[in-house]
């Protein structure tokens, strides 16, 4: 088996054969996905980095890997710093770095099926200043040197029943057709996998932890559509579910279908469609309307069926998590458990629900210092014991037909220190502040982010990740356009029906991590005498929060009241699903704080 150093050398040799002086390797696929199939894990294969977001640049004499604050520690543990420079996002960017490091007159390669047109424009401008050029490649050089590269998934595409979706595919496509007419466009290209899954009420198993199928689609102004997918993945059930208005075509025919849009006005999302799609439409003579994918907002605003399904999934998932927390309260102090055994036990509890299809992401179980690695994933070489007098951070979720869950609990194993209790309580206060926020319609997530950070900031502390992300309905655990973060770029007004996470945290490098995460639903709030329409949140996630980590003196009366009311809900919904010692445990865990 080749080493990562060997792979880096092999890529440089391949670039020389291709007459390139550099190449950019992003962590994405031809659908601009965050989570990708094994065949598209080029960055991981080349560098060893296992995170879910990042890029790399390879030049003849230097190489750099780019990650955001979630992966500051992880990338240094997984990638060899002797061969790679570690660059932080947003402090810099791939384009900016190339503008400073690319050899003068160099030819920097990129795969047009893995980058947006905006990225191409930015990188081209940065390189031009150094007299270098950006060169599109026909064959990805990483693929050329990856001898055992996996093939794309072959699992059957599955219909997603209207009983879970709450709306038929025909109704969704009619809505897209109306949207096209309003913009005087003839067709919309859908390339994001979750957009296609939502629009056609289909799901798949081509990406681990995310129930999507590898496909492209074109929806026309009359509501008819073409779905481009590997024919081996299609059966009679799918064809029957989609109906006669959807033409199922070979995925390889997608390029020819773009050519056939010559002379048409075509809506394409510049943030979700790759440069190669724009290039093909330009060459065909189509008029491109660069607008947001028409499925993005209706997919984010859950209908009543999806909301009800999500709440049902949360109830069952909360019961599984509570059984795990009870198990951990018994087995953790005994010693002998590890991060991996804890994650396996939590998975086993979830698997007792036959409606579980998959996890929504690889469980993050970080003991002690590993908990400070924001998106840590235990492996044999990093697998720590769950030791006494430490914190265990567990971030996990499930993919159920009726909903997608994502929840984090931080648990004290043994006796926590005063510092741990103080910092946990500061995080909890921020969590409560966001959960109880009332705000006018039109408010964006970025305007609320400070509520979750304020108590940490007052003590000179912070966390290097967003406070909240959207969540799909039996789809991606990370879904836009809504989010809650310090950055307001592309920020979206929150609307009733949107689901976001509420997950402030604190991470002390080399010692412990803290995060408290619930999913929350944006809902309308009726306020007597209000002069504006006001919104608030309903907390959806139901599982006890570790009272051993709460410093009561730091909580206000209203914060204590929120905690007691939350735990009363947890007990009312989850308690009846538990039996024996687990039931006794949750009753104690949900007692009023006093």
Buried (B, 14 or more C-beta within 10 A) or exposed (E): EEEBEEBBBBBBEBBEEBEBBBBBBBBBBBBBBBBBBBBBBBBBBBBBBBBBBBBBBBBEEEBBBBBBBBBBBBBBBBBEEEBBBBBBBEEBBBBBBBBEBBBEEBBBBBBBBBBBBEBBEBBBEBBEEBEBBBBBBEEBBBBBBBEEBEEBBEBEBBBBEBEBBBBEBBEBBBBBBEBBEEBEBBBBBBBBBBBBBBBBBBBBBBBBBBBBBBBBBBBBBBBBBBBBBBEEBBEEEBEEBBEEBBBBBEBEEBBEBBBBBEEBBBBBBBBBBBBBBBBBBEEBEBBBBBBBBBBBBBBBBBBEBBBBBBBBBBBBBBBBBBBBBBBBBEBBBEEEBBBBBBBEBBBEBBEEBEBBBBBBBBBBBBBBBBBBBBBBBBEEEBBBBBBEEBBBBBBBBBBBBBBBBBBBBBBBBBEBBEEBBBBBBBBBBBBBBBBBBEBEBEBBBBBBBBBBBBBBEEEEBBBBBBBBBBBBBBBBBBBBBBBBBEEEEEBBBBBBBBBBBBBBBBBBEEBBBBBBBBBBBBEEBEEEEEEEEBBBBBBBBBBBBBBBBBBEEBBEEEBBBBBBEBBEEBBEBBBEBBEEEBBEBBEEBBEEEE
